[in-house]
């Protein structure tokens, strides 16, 4: 999947992340990181209204005061927030200005911080996903799309307050990546709607597993451009993708988990082969 890997390395998010990576140890980079942590702390402190679903609502509709963020970040005034995430800053939102990925010309500094913090939090997951696709050498865009959705669901479940913020908006890099993967680059709004549902399903109080989330949105994903195959071809694709998923996830398993997986798969594979041979 060298061609897709090259495309993923040239996205707006990838270019921005490369440009700020060199600043990570600088004063600016460290201050930026303090604001990410301040946002996380602020969301964690929000009081739930009633049951656990109230927490999700509080995170989703949070009104975040700039002065509170500045105080949590150890800043004496809100001017630092503006210098890092304002309209003239080198923020991720400013980097996307003029693209279809931002709803308006430039969001306010708090919204720009949330926009950026989601992407930065998700980026290690995105990097691992892209690297694994490249290592597997598979040229299947449907497989890439399905694994991206699973990775996004894993991130949302592990980072519920941040994932839920601003009505469960997905990290912009996931939107850009999925739109790049899909045939004919569908409208941004359609991709955002799909991935917002992925985030909601994963971070909800009764959140689905990554596989359950993928199954729940699979029909919507297919409608965005993938062609449904004939029954035999579809079966071959499903089996190939299932085996590819095993290959994709195996490096993350311990030796004991791998043995358990073998113990589980061997009888199933044996039964399927017997069935295909007419029960012989």
C-alpha positions, 0 to 999 in steps of 0.5 A: 500500500505504498501509494496510499501511504504516500498520500497519507503523508501529504495530508494537511494534518500530516504537513502541519504536524511535521511543522510543529513537531520540531517545536515540541521542546521549545517554549512555544511547543511546551506552552501549547502542550500545557493548553492541551492538558488544561483542556483535558483537566477542564473537561474532566472536572465538569459536573455530570447532570444525573447519570453517566449520560449527563457527563457526555452531555456536559462534555458535548455542550461544554462552555469553556471559559478562556480565563479558566483555561489560562489559569489551568495552563499556568498563564497569567492572562488569556493573551497566550491562548490567542497567540497560540490558537487565534486567527493569526497563530500557527494553529491547526485551524489556521492551517486548514483555513480556506479548506472545506474541513472548517465550518467557518473561516477561523473558529474562536481560540477555544474552539481552535484549541479543541479542534487541534487537541483532538487531532494531536491526541488521535495522532499516535493512533493514526500514525500506528494505523498508517504504519501498519497499512504500509507494513502489510503492503495491502492495496485495499482501500476498503480495508484501510477505511474499516481499520481507520474506523476501528482505530477511531472508535478505540481512541474515542472510548479511551478519551471520552471527554475530549472525544465528546467535546463539541458534539462529538466532532471527530479529529479532522485528520480522520475526516481527511484520511477517510475522504482520501481513502474513499472513491471519488472523495465524497462531500466532507459533510457526509464523512463528518456525519459518519465519523461523528456517529463512530465517535458517539457510539464508542464514547457513549456510556454503553459504548460499542466495541471497535468491531461493534462500532464498525458493524453499526456504521458499515452500511453507511460506509459502503454508501459513501462509495464502495461497490457491493460485490456479487455473493461469491466475490463478497464472501471472498472479500469478507474472508480476506479482510477478516484474515487481514484483520488478524494479520493487522492485530496480531503484532499487538497480542501477547504470546499467550493471546496468540496461542488462545487465538490459534486454539479458537481459530483452528477448529473453526477453520477445520469445520469450514473446510469440511463444510466446503468439501460437502462434509467429507 
